[in-house]
Amino acid sequence: MQQRYIKDQLSTLKRVEKELFNQDFILILFAKNQRELRINRDNAINWGGNSVILEKMDLEKKKLVLYRMNNLNTRI
């Protein structure tokens, strides 16, 4: 009985793992100049606190995001 329950749970977890994917959120900041952009970036980091973790993106990731924004039916 216990083995069957464990097998069912394992099967469910494997199925969820296949269907589950990461959700990334992209914050795009705009500014009139470099100084204002730095201020906006610093404000976003400070206001986010510990609940929002902001990371810099490399060029390849930026290209993928732009591609995704222009082709909404694809996954990155």
C-alpha positions as CSV (number, residue, x, y, z in Angstrom):
1,M,0.0,0.0,0.0
2,Q,2.8,2.4,1.0
3,Q,4.9,1.5,-2.1
4,R,1.9,2.2,-4.4
5,Y,1.4,5.6,-2.8
6,I,5.1,6.5,-3.2
7,K,5.0,5.4,-6.8
8,D,2.0,7.6,-7.4
9,Q,3.6,10.6,-5.8
10,L,6.8,10.1,-7.8
11,S,4.8,9.8,-11.0
12,T,3.0,13.0,-10.2
13,L,6.2,14.9,-9.3
14,K,7.8,13.7,-12.6
15,R,4.8,14.9,-14.6
16,V,4.8,18.3,-12.9
17,E,8.5,18.7,-13.4
18,K,8.1,18.2,-17.2
19,E,5.3,20.7,-17.4
20,L,6.7,23.3,-15.0
21,F,9.0,26.0,-16.3
22,N,10.7,29.0,-14.7
23,Q,9.0,32.4,-14.8
24,D,11.3,35.3,-15.3
25,F,10.1,38.9,-15.2
26,I,11.9,41.6,-17.1
27,L,12.0,45.2,-15.9
28,I,12.8,47.6,-18.6
29,L,14.0,51.0,-17.5
30,F,13.9,54.1,-19.6
31,A,15.7,57.5,-19.2
32,K,16.7,60.6,-21.0
33,N,20.4,60.2,-20.2
34,Q,22.9,57.9,-18.5
35,R,22.6,59.7,-15.2
36,E,18.9,59.4,-15.0
37,L,19.1,55.7,-16.0
38,R,21.5,55.0,-13.1
39,I,19.1,56.8,-10.7
40,N,16.2,54.8,-12.0
41,R,18.2,51.6,-11.7
42,D,19.3,52.4,-8.2
43,N,15.7,53.3,-7.2
44,A,14.4,50.0,-8.6
45,I,17.0,48.1,-6.6
46,N,16.3,50.0,-3.4
47,W,12.5,49.9,-3.7
48,G,12.6,46.2,-4.5
49,G,14.2,45.3,-1.2
50,N,14.7,41.6,-0.5
51,S,11.6,40.5,-2.3
52,V,12.8,41.6,-5.8
53,I,16.2,40.3,-6.9
54,L,17.5,42.2,-9.9
55,E,20.3,40.8,-12.0
56,K,22.1,42.2,-15.0
57,M,21.5,40.4,-18.2
58,D,24.2,39.5,-20.7
59,L,23.9,40.4,-24.4
60,E,22.7,36.9,-25.4
61,K,19.9,37.0,-22.8
62,K,18.9,40.5,-24.1
63,K,18.7,39.2,-27.6
64,L,16.5,36.3,-26.5
65,V,14.2,38.6,-24.6
66,L,13.8,40.9,-27.6
67,Y,13.1,37.9,-29.8
68,R,10.5,36.7,-27.3
69,M,8.9,40.1,-27.2
70,N,8.5,40.1,-31.0
71,N,7.4,36.4,-31.1
72,L,5.1,35.9,-28.2
73,N,4.2,32.3,-29.0
74,T,7.7,31.0,-28.3
75,R,9.4,30.1,-25.1
76,I,12.9,31.1,-24.1
